[in-house]
Amino acid sequence: MLDNNALHEKVKSLLYSLTGITLAENKDIMIANRLHKLKRDTKYSGDIDELLVAIENGTHTMEFINSFTTNKTHFFREDFHFTDLKDRVLPEFAKSGQNIKMYCSASSTGEEPYSMAMTVLEAQEELNKKINASILATDIDTNVLQYAANGVYRYSKSSKEFPDWIKPQKYFKKRVNKTLASEEILIKVKPELQKMVKYQVNNLNDTSYPFEKNHFDVVFCRNVLIYFSAEDQNKILRRLFSHLKIGGTLYLGHSENPHDLINYVKRIGQNIFIKTKELH
Ligand SMILES: C[S@@+](CC[C@H](N)C(=O)[O-])C[C@H]1O[C@@H](n2cnc3c(N)ncnc32)[C@H](O)[C@@H]1O
């Protein structure tokens, strides 16, 4: 039987090979908790060493990945990106009548792609012009993708999640649920948002992505690169960049770095980049 140290090293290397996620040194308690939960949830009868061998051989691999991702997100996180989308990017598409293709590359439970969709509908109303938009939202975690596609969220009136220019009641239907704390209700995204967003699994660490080159006008890659080594971050960014059109916009999370892309973009705001040329 492996000692704790060896067990945790095995988890780290397995997680790295499956997802590219690099766990920091001080994650022992987190690893132990998640392993125990995984064993409980999968009802695995052997010991944890054996469970890891099974995962390596393809059994419970998806559950393993799902249990080690960090899915923290909220609606309109870093809302200045959505303001930029509404005030700078979307008016161009309203004017030209061209479809805008957007990619949300680590969508977690859906708050980010639905915020993109709400932004489109707001811009459309402000400009009084139809905007044809499609949003592809991907994640490696199949549980969060299912949650996102279902589109049901907890909402509290006192929450400051939505910016002033969004009235949640326009985009969500209220659902009654007696088991929640009194100030919270369940809300479900309306069909007009849901039909704009398509969910799909994609591992950002794969060597290629199943999309055409120069396909997207907008790419959101926020608060996910932080889980990778600097070298892998750079590789992911280079791949994502090849799917972004010249003139398209890349939004990165507040603490994320554009690495090699820096000479191929124009920075126009807080981690807002316009692609100016191809990177070879
Ligand atoms: C902290 S959440 C960020 C969600 C959202 N982008 C935001 O800014 O609020 C990070 C997400 O990245 C996903 N993720 C981690 N590794 C991934 C990989 N290799 N490929 C795709 N998604 C990954 C996780 O499953 C998780 O849902």
The ligand as a Tripos MOL2 file, in Angstrom:
@<TRIPOS>MOLECULE
LIG
   27    29     1     0     0
SMALL
NO_CHARGES

@<TRIPOS>ATOM
      1 C1        -12.5970   28.5450  -11.7250 C.3       1 LIG1
      2 S1        -13.5550   27.9530  -13.0710 S.3       1 LIG1
      3 C2        -13.6700   29.4250  -14.0620 C.3       1 LIG1
      4 C3        -15.0050   29.5620  -14.7190 C.3       1 LIG1
      5 C4        -15.2200   30.8220  -15.5360 C.3       1 LIG1
      6 N1        -14.3600   30.8510  -16.7040 N.3       1 LIG1
      7 C5        -15.0010   32.0640  -14.7240 C.2       1 LIG1
      8 O1        -14.0960   32.8460  -14.9810 O.co2     1 LIG1
      9 O2        -15.7940   32.2900  -13.7890 O.co2     1 LIG1
     10 C6        -12.3540   26.9580  -13.9680 C.3       1 LIG1
     11 C7        -12.9890   25.9410  -14.9000 C.3       1 LIG1
     12 O3        -11.9660   25.4150  -15.7410 O.3       1 LIG1
     13 C8        -12.2560   24.0570  -15.9950 C.3       1 LIG1
     14 N2        -11.0380   23.3380  -16.4250 N.ar      1 LIG1
     15 C9         -9.9900   22.9300  -15.6930 C.ar      1 LIG1
     16 N3         -9.1030   22.2650  -16.4490 N.ar      1 LIG1
     17 C10        -9.5990   22.2550  -17.7020 C.ar      1 LIG1
     18 C11        -9.1370   21.7200  -18.9450 C.ar      1 LIG1
     19 N4         -7.9820   21.0280  -19.0360 N.pl3     1 LIG1
     20 N5         -9.8910   21.9120  -20.0350 N.ar      1 LIG1
     21 C12       -11.0680   22.5820  -19.9580 C.ar      1 LIG1
     22 N6        -11.5640   23.1100  -18.8160 N.ar      1 LIG1
     23 C13       -10.8310   22.9440  -17.7000 C.ar      1 LIG1
     24 C14       -12.8070   23.5490  -14.6670 C.3       1 LIG1
     25 O4        -13.5630   22.3710  -14.8220 O.3       1 LIG1
     26 C15       -13.6240   24.7540  -14.1960 C.3       1 LIG1
     27 O5        -14.9780   24.6160  -14.5170 O.3       1 LIG1
@<TRIPOS>BOND
     1     1     2 1
     2     2     3 1
     3     2    10 1
     4     3     4 1
     5     4     5 1
     6     5     6 1
     7     5     7 1
     8     7     8 2
     9     7     9 1
    10    10    11 1
    11    11    12 1
    12    11    26 1
    13    12    13 1
    14    13    14 1
    15    13    24 1
    16    14    15 ar
    17    14    23 ar
    18    15    16 ar
    19    16    17 ar
    20    17    18 ar
    21    17    23 ar
    22    18    19 1
    23    18    20 ar
    24    20    21 ar
    25    21    22 ar
    26    22    23 ar
    27    24    25 1
    28    24    26 1
    29    26    27 1
@<TRIPOS>SUBSTRUCTURE
     1 LIG1         1 GROUP 0 **** ****
